[in-house]
Amino acid sequence: MRIDKWLWAARFFKTRGLAQDAIDNGRVLVEGERIKAARTLRVGEQVSVRVEATVRQVVVRELSEQRGPAPVAQRLYEETPESIVAREAAREQRALMGEPARAIQGRPTKRDRRAIERARGEG
């Protein structure tokens, strides 16, 4: 089965097109090597998938041509223990870091603008 179809069926990507783009951009590796979207995937192979900032290492358990509900899709692969630990650590790190946009309280007032201009040496 084609890897782009499997990634779509396993719910790593919403569409096959997104899966193909990820493969073309090198965000999907099989056994540590870059691949093409038409590559045949086999049971037991290790696949590394990077979606946004999250990298998941999974082992293929089943193949499916159909995209089903999430519990069925999760049976298609098994995530490695190292990947789970790394993903949890990254999630905790993101929780500890504050959101930079939270400090912004809307548009600056006239007084704020003048203070900004003075700090820049513009006014």
C-alpha positions in Angstrom: 0.0 0.0 0.0 1.2 3.6 -0.7 2.5 5.4 2.3 0.5 8.6 1.5 -2.7 6.6 1.7 -1.7 4.9 4.9 -0.8 8.3 6.6 -4.2 9.5 5.6 -6.0 6.4 6.8 -4.0 6.5 10.1 -5.2 10.1 10.6 -1.8 11.8 10.7 -3.1 14.1 7.9 -6.6 15.3 7.0 -6.0 14.8 3.2 -3.8 12.7 1.0 -2.6 15.9 -0.5 -1.2 17.1 2.8 0.4 13.7 3.3 2.1 13.9 -0.1 3.3 17.5 0.7 4.8 16.3 4.0 6.6 13.4 2.2 7.9 15.7 -0.5 9.2 18.1 2.1 11.1 15.4 4.0 8.8 15.4 7.1 8.1 11.7 6.7 10.9 9.2 7.0 10.7 5.4 6.7 13.5 3.5 8.5 15.3 6.9 8.7 15.3 7.6 5.0 13.5 10.1 2.8 10.9 8.5 0.6 8.5 9.2 -2.2 4.7 9.3 -1.8 4.2 6.2 -4.0 6.6 4.0 -1.9 5.1 0.8 -0.7 4.7 0.5 3.0 5.0 -2.9 4.8 3.9 -4.0 8.3 6.7 -3.7 10.8 8.5 -0.7 9.3 9.3 2.3 11.4 7.9 5.6 10.3 8.8 9.0 11.6 6.2 11.7 11.0 6.6 15.4 11.8 3.4 17.4 12.1 4.0 21.0 13.0 6.5 20.8 16.0 5.6 17.3 17.0 7.7 14.3 15.8 6.2 10.9 16.2 8.0 7.6 15.7 5.6 4.8 15.0 5.8 1.1 13.9 3.3 0.0 11.3 1.0 -2.7 12.7 -1.7 -2.9 10.0 -2.5 -1.6 6.6 -5.8 0.0 5.6 -7.0 1.6 2.4 -10.0 3.2 4.2 -10.0 6.1 6.6 -12.1 5.1 9.6 -12.9 6.4 13.1 -9.9 7.4 15.3 -10.0 4.3 17.5 -9.7 2.1 14.4 -6.9 4.4 12.9 -4.9 4.1 16.1 -4.8 0.3 15.7 -2.8 0.8 12.4 0.3 1.8 14.3 2.1 1.6 17.6 4.1 4.6 18.9 7.6 3.9 20.2 8.2 4.5 24.0 11.0 7.0 23.1 8.5 9.0 21.0 5.9 9.0 23.7 8.4 10.3 26.3 9.7 13.0 23.9 6.2 14.1 23.0 5.2 14.3 26.7 8.3 16.3 27.5 7.6 18.7 24.7 4.0 19.2 25.9 5.2 19.9 29.4 7.8 22.4 28.1 5.1 24.2 26.1 2.8 24.4 29.2 5.6 26.0 31.2 6.4 28.6 28.6 4.0 31.6 28.6 2.2 32.6 25.4 4.0 35.7 24.1 0.9 37.3 22.8 -0.8 37.3 26.2 1.3 40.4 27.2 -0.3 42.4 24.4 -3.4 44.2 25.6 -4.8 45.4 22.3 -3.9 48.6 20.5 -1.5 51.0 22.1 -3.0 54.2 23.4 -1.8 57.7 22.4 0.3 57.8 25.5 1.9 54.4 24.8 2.6 55.4 21.2 4.5 58.5 22.4 6.5 56.4 24.9 7.4 54.0 22.1 8.5 56.8 19.8 10.6 58.4 22.6 12.3 55.0 23.2 13.1 54.7 19.5 14.4 58.2 19.4 11.8 59.3 16.9 10.1 62.1 18.7 
